[in-house]
Amino acid sequence: MKRTDFRFAERLRVRWAEIDAQQIVFNGHYLAYFDTAVGGWWRALALPYHETMKSLNGDLFVRKATLEYVGSARYDELLDVGVRCQRIGSSSMTVLCAVFHGDELLVHGELVYVFADPATKTPKPIPSALRAVIEGFEAGEPVIEVRIGGWDELGAQAGAIRQAVFVDEQKIPAEMEWDAADASCVHAVAFNRFGMPLATGRLLEHVPGVAKIGRMAVARSMRGGRVGRAVLDALMREGRALGYGEAVLHAQLSAQGFYTRAGFVQRGASFEEAGIGHVEMVRAL
């Protein structure tokens, strides 16, 4: 079993509270590592877990968990926890998990889930739509689609995400969030394979030759799953297609690293916008 056998892996750092008297990770913590990584795997599938299960009128319950110990992890080590769906049956699925330190396999095991009615716990067939997403992901298929369009086409979905992120979560006054520019902007919305909108952003002209990207928002449960990067990349491609040579944006300070990884660089000092620290960032298109 190799690290490259897994399309998805969650990176974790061993915490002090997780080691035992032998100065290695206590054996029971590996199940918590598995569960944490499985949560990341659902994000990689672009499936918000609770919303997805509600839409399918079911839930997944662990029926069996097995662990096999090959080596030991130690305090402060960085671990990669690989997750892969190994088998999908009629009402159950087997998920393979493996913990690596670099290329060294330390622990591996299986989690067997049963899809069931959440109230009665009675097993139900795994929905074909869920099966298709999981099998497609493991086969290397994309799990999201970014659509580009106007407000009349994408406004309902983009607006719902922005309302949840900016108005409800960040407490930005609603009158500051909505403006007349929405009607003429290019909007991008990322949808998963169930048609759920997960992230959005918009593009408009800042000055001739320079596009401004803004209103970038990602559903809370999808952050860290590269959905926001897909929207940003789509907006930059659209900017290039429209003939812009540069893109500018106002990044919240908490998201500055995200934009830096996408090639943007800071220009000028930080400032406040809607009561939140921001910095202007630019990059060539």
Protein Blocks (a to p, Z undefined) as FASTA:
>chain_A
ZZklpmbdcdddddfklpcfkopacfklmmmmmmmmmmmmmmmnopafklmmmmnopadd
dfbdcdddfbdcdehiacddddddfbdcfkbccddddddehjbcfbgcddddddddfklo
pacdddfklmmmmmmmmnopafbdcddddfklmmmmmmmmmmmmmmmmnopafklmpcfk
lmmmccdddddfkopafbdcddddfbghiacdehiacdfklgonlmmmmmmmmmmmmmmm
nopabdcddddfklmmmmmmnopacedjdddeehiacddddddZZ
